[in-house]
């Protein structure tokens, strides 16, 4: 006899529950009623309690305060439920998935995030499949944070939004899906990891400081380097993500390198990540060596969403350089 699992559903806003207004699509509060027949399909496996964020937000407006509120909610409800489903706008869903996974690495219960590119009430919406995928995920032997989208389950760390036009909107470019799902076949092609429990965890549960400022820069040919250098010199950040070319290459610009060296002296972490979707920062080219000599951390396969989340937590909790590197290693990014 199967035991019914108790699931907390946290609706934060996003396209999945939006309705047309005179100004365009905006979050609506009746998603619970619209989706009730779909949730009923899983009632023999799951009992779902709904929690609705006040106010509902478009995910492009998410703040560090929102993230901390959601982490607090997870902590408060952790012992009352067997799993957690977060309904979220797709624009920043991967950012939120990364921050939750990194901030609560040993939560020991599944946290599944999903959303939709088209509203639930719209014909041919992707929302029903995404919700079914997410709800089905609670039957798996899985206790980490993940994204359920278009019949696939993706690990949170390393995830990114790759499309606004097709239903396959999310991916982890360096990692295969954890599993595939369809209504006919159920779960298949499973590659579920064991819970990561290193002898000395590098990413304990931690919280966010609302005033942390992580600056993210993408290198482009031209005056871009001068603007980045001026920003680093005039507006000292709490951390920097530098999206460089290819395997981590950047112009050998003396002013930029000096600005980076100054940040290193102040113990302000800088992550070097590739701007290529499947890029990996390495020491292949001599061109990239100057950055490492300036104290920049080689972040390997780390993508923007993960880098921003990692540095936000690092700055909020005063992590030393080695702890940042250990966290990258723990999640198989370097």
matplotlib code that plots the C-alpha trace (Angstrom):
import matplotlib.pyplot as plt

x = [0.0, 1.4, 1.7, 0.4, 3.1, 2.4, 3.6, 3.7, 3.0, 4.4, 3.1, 5.3, 3.9, 5.2, 3.7, 2.2, -0.6, -0.8, -3.9, -4.3, -4.7, -4.9, -1.1, -0.3, 0.1, 0.1, 0.1, -3.4, -4.4, -6.7, -4.1, -5.1, -8.6, -7.5, -5.0, -7.2, -8.3, -4.6, -3.6, -6.5, -4.7, -2.0, -4.4, -3.8, -0.1, 0.1, -1.7, -0.9, -1.3, -1.1, 0.8, 0.5, 3.1, 1.9, 2.3, 2.6, 5.5, 6.8, 10.1, 12.0, 11.4, 12.8, 15.1, 17.5, 14.8, 12.4, 15.0, 15.6, 11.8, 11.5, 14.4, 12.8, 9.5, 11.3, 12.9, 9.6, 7.8, 10.6, 9.4, 5.7, 6.0, 7.7, 8.5, 8.2, 6.9, 7.8, 5.8, 8.0, 8.3, 10.8, 12.9, 14.8, 13.8, 17.3, 18.8, 16.3, 17.0, 20.7, 20.4, 18.1, 20.3, 23.4, 21.9, 20.2, 22.5, 21.5, 17.8, 17.2, 13.8, 13.0, 12.5, 11.1, 10.8, 8.7, 6.8, 5.6, 6.4, 2.7, -0.1, -2.0, -5.3, -3.9, -4.6, -1.6, 0.2, 3.2, 2.1, 0.1, 3.1, 5.5, 3.2, 2.7, 6.5, 7.0, 4.3, 5.5, 9.0, 7.9, 7.7, 11.4, 14.1, 15.5, 16.1, 17.7, 16.7, 15.8, 13.9, 11.0, 10.3, 8.9, 9.1, 12.6, 14.2, 17.3, 19.8, 19.5, 23.2, 24.4, 20.8, 20.0, 17.0, 17.8, 14.6, 11.6, 10.2, 10.1, 8.8, 12.3, 13.1, 15.7, 18.9, 22.1, 24.5, 27.3, 25.1, 22.6, 19.0, 18.5, 15.5, 12.8, 9.0, 6.0, 2.4, 2.7, 6.1, 6.5, 10.1, 12.9, 16.6, 17.2, 20.6, 19.7, 22.7, 23.2, 22.9, 26.2, 27.6, 31.3, 33.3, 33.7, 30.8, 31.8, 28.3, 26.4, 23.0, 23.4, 21.4, 21.5, 22.5, 20.0, 22.6, 25.2, 26.2, 27.5, 28.6, 28.4, 30.3, 30.4, 33.5, 32.9, 35.4, 35.8, 35.5, 33.8, 37.1, 37.5, 34.0, 34.4, 37.7, 36.1, 33.2, 35.5, 37.6, 34.8, 32.1, 33.6, 31.4, 31.2, 32.0, 32.5, 31.5, 33.6, 32.2, 35.2, 35.7, 35.9, 38.1, 38.4, 40.4, 40.5, 42.5, 45.9, 44.7, 47.0, 44.3, 41.8, 44.4, 45.4, 41.8, 41.4, 44.6, 43.3, 40.0, 42.1, 44.1, 40.7, 39.6, 36.8, 36.2, 36.2, 34.9, 36.1, 33.4, 33.0, 30.2, 29.8, 26.8, 29.0, 32.2, 34.8, 37.4, 40.8, 44.5, 44.6, 45.7, 48.4, 46.0, 44.0, 46.9, 47.1, 43.6, 44.6, 47.8, 45.6, 43.8, 40.7, 39.2, 39.0, 35.4, 35.5, 32.1, 30.2, 27.5, 26.2, 23.2, 25.4, 28.2, 25.9, 24.2, 27.5, 29.1, 25.9, 26.2, 29.9, 29.7, 26.7, 28.5, 32.1, 33.4, 37.1, 38.5, 39.1, 35.5, 34.3, 36.6, 35.5, 31.9, 32.7, 34.5, 31.6, 29.2, 31.6, 32.1, 35.9]
y = [0.0, 3.4, 6.1, 9.5, 12.1, 15.6, 18.3, 22.1, 24.1, 27.7, 29.9, 32.9, 34.3, 34.1, 33.4, 30.0, 31.8, 35.0, 36.5, 39.3, 42.8, 46.2, 46.5, 42.9, 39.6, 40.0, 37.5, 36.3, 34.6, 31.8, 29.4, 26.9, 26.7, 26.5, 23.7, 21.8, 19.1, 18.4, 18.1, 15.7, 13.3, 12.8, 12.7, 9.0, 9.8, 13.3, 15.6, 19.2, 22.3, 25.6, 28.7, 31.9, 34.6, 38.1, 39.9, 37.6, 38.9, 38.8, 36.9, 39.6, 41.6, 39.0, 40.4, 39.1, 39.8, 37.5, 34.8, 35.1, 35.0, 31.8, 30.2, 31.1, 29.6, 26.4, 26.2, 26.8, 24.1, 21.6, 19.2, 19.4, 18.2, 15.4, 17.7, 21.2, 22.5, 26.1, 27.7, 30.4, 32.7, 31.4, 34.6, 34.0, 30.5, 29.1, 31.9, 30.9, 27.2, 27.8, 30.0, 27.5, 24.5, 26.3, 27.9, 24.7, 21.9, 19.4, 20.1, 16.4, 16.7, 17.3, 20.9, 21.1, 24.3, 24.7, 27.4, 27.9, 29.9, 30.3, 30.8, 27.8, 29.2, 29.6, 26.9, 24.7, 26.0, 24.1, 24.5, 21.2, 19.1, 21.1, 20.6, 16.9, 16.5, 18.3, 16.4, 13.1, 13.9, 13.4, 9.6, 9.5, 8.6, 12.1, 14.7, 17.6, 20.8, 20.4, 22.0, 20.1, 21.3, 19.7, 16.1, 16.4, 16.8, 19.0, 19.5, 23.0, 23.9, 24.6, 25.2, 28.0, 29.2, 28.5, 29.5, 31.7, 30.2, 26.5, 24.3, 22.9, 26.1, 24.9, 22.9, 22.2, 22.5, 20.5, 17.8, 15.4, 15.5, 13.6, 11.8, 11.9, 11.6, 11.0, 10.1, 6.8, 5.7, 7.3, 8.0, 6.7, 7.4, 8.0, 9.3, 10.4, 11.2, 10.1, 12.9, 14.7, 14.4, 15.2, 14.6, 18.3, 20.1, 23.3, 24.7, 24.6, 26.1, 29.9, 33.1, 36.2, 39.7, 42.0, 44.6, 42.3, 43.6, 41.1, 42.8, 40.7, 41.7, 40.2, 41.0, 42.3, 43.7, 47.5, 50.0, 47.4, 46.7, 50.4, 50.6, 47.4, 48.8, 52.1, 50.4, 48.2, 51.2, 53.5, 51.2, 48.5, 45.4, 42.5, 40.0, 39.9, 37.5, 38.0, 36.3, 35.9, 34.5, 30.8, 28.9, 31.9, 34.3, 38.1, 40.9, 41.5, 44.9, 46.4, 48.7, 45.8, 43.5, 46.1, 46.7, 42.9, 42.7, 45.5, 43.5, 40.4, 42.5, 43.4, 39.7, 40.5, 37.3, 37.4, 34.3, 33.8, 32.0, 31.4, 33.3, 30.2, 28.1, 24.9, 26.7, 25.7, 28.1, 26.3, 27.1, 26.0, 29.4, 31.7, 34.6, 33.5, 33.2, 36.9, 36.7, 33.9, 35.8, 38.7, 36.5, 35.7, 32.3, 29.8, 28.6, 25.9, 24.9, 27.4, 29.3, 32.8, 31.8, 29.5, 32.0, 34.8, 32.7, 31.3, 34.8, 36.2, 33.5, 33.9, 37.7, 37.3, 34.8, 36.0, 32.8, 32.7, 32.0, 28.3, 27.7, 29.1, 26.7, 23.8, 24.5, 24.6, 21.2, 19.7, 20.5, 19.1, 22.5, 22.4]
z = [0.0, -1.1, 1.5, 0.4, 0.6, 1.9, -0.4, 0.2, -3.0, -2.9, -5.7, -6.0, -9.3, -12.9, -16.3, -15.2, -13.3, -15.3, -17.0, -19.6, -18.3, -20.1, -19.5, -20.5, -18.7, -14.9, -12.0, -10.9, -7.7, -9.0, -10.2, -7.5, -8.9, -12.5, -11.8, -9.4, -11.9, -12.8, -9.1, -8.7, -11.1, -8.4, -5.4, -4.9, -4.3, -3.0, -0.7, -1.6, 0.6, -1.2, 0.0, -2.0, -1.9, -1.0, -3.3, -6.3, -8.5, -12.0, -11.5, -13.2, -10.0, -7.6, -4.9, -2.3, 0.3, -1.7, -1.7, 2.0, 2.7, 0.7, 2.5, 5.8, 4.6, 3.7, 7.1, 8.8, 6.9, 6.6, 9.3, 8.2, 4.6, 2.6, -0.4, -1.7, -5.1, -5.9, -8.8, -10.2, -13.2, -15.8, -16.2, -12.9, -12.1, -12.6, -10.4, -7.6, -8.1, -7.7, -4.7, -2.9, -3.7, -2.6, 0.5, 1.7, 0.5, 3.1, 3.3, 2.8, 1.1, -2.5, -3.6, -7.1, -9.1, -12.2, -14.2, -17.7, -20.8, -21.5, -18.9, -17.6, -18.9, -22.5, -25.1, -25.8, -22.7, -21.5, -17.9, -17.6, -18.7, -16.5, -13.5, -14.1, -14.4, -11.1, -9.3, -10.6, -9.4, -5.8, -6.5, -7.1, -4.6, -4.7, -1.9, -3.6, -5.4, -9.1, -12.0, -13.6, -17.1, -20.3, -19.2, -17.8, -14.3, -14.2, -11.3, -9.9, -9.8, -13.3, -14.6, -17.0, -19.1, -22.8, -24.7, -24.6, -27.7, -27.3, -24.5, -23.7, -21.9, -19.4, -19.4, -17.5, -20.4, -18.8, -17.2, -18.6, -17.4, -14.1, -15.6, -18.3, -17.7, -19.8, -18.9, -20.8, -19.7, -16.3, -15.3, -17.5, -18.4, -14.7, -13.6, -10.1, -7.9, -4.3, -1.8, -1.7, 1.9, 1.9, 5.1, 5.5, 3.8, 2.0, 1.7, 5.0, 5.3, 5.2, 4.7, 2.5, 3.3, 1.5, 0.6, -1.0, -4.5, -7.0, -10.3, -13.4, -16.5, -20.0, -22.1, -25.6, -28.1, -28.0, -25.1, -22.9, -21.0, -20.1, -18.8, -16.7, -15.3, -14.4, -12.7, -10.6, -9.5, -8.7, -7.3, -5.1, -5.3, -2.8, -5.6, -9.4, -12.1, -15.2, -18.3, -20.5, -24.0, -24.8, -22.3, -20.0, -22.2, -21.8, -23.3, -21.6, -20.4, -17.7, -16.2, -15.9, -14.4, -11.9, -10.8, -10.3, -8.3, -6.0, -5.5, -4.6, -2.0, -0.5, -0.4, -2.8, -4.9, -8.7, -10.6, -14.2, -16.2, -19.9, -21.7, -23.9, -23.0, -22.9, -22.2, -19.6, -18.1, -18.2, -18.4, -22.1, -23.4, -22.2, -22.7, -19.7, -17.3, -16.5, -14.9, -12.6, -11.7, -10.7, -8.1, -10.2, -9.4, -12.3, -12.1, -14.7, -15.9, -13.7, -15.5, -14.7, -12.6, -10.4, -10.1, -9.1, -6.4, -5.1, -4.7, -3.2, -0.5, -0.2, 0.4, 2.7, 4.9, 4.6, 2.9, 2.4, -1.1, -0.4, 0.6, -2.7, -4.5, -2.4, -3.2, -7.0, -6.5, -4.5, -7.4, -10.0, -11.7, -11.4]

ax = plt.figure().add_subplot(projection="3d")
ax.plot(x, y, z, "-o")
ax.set_aspect("equal")
plt.show()
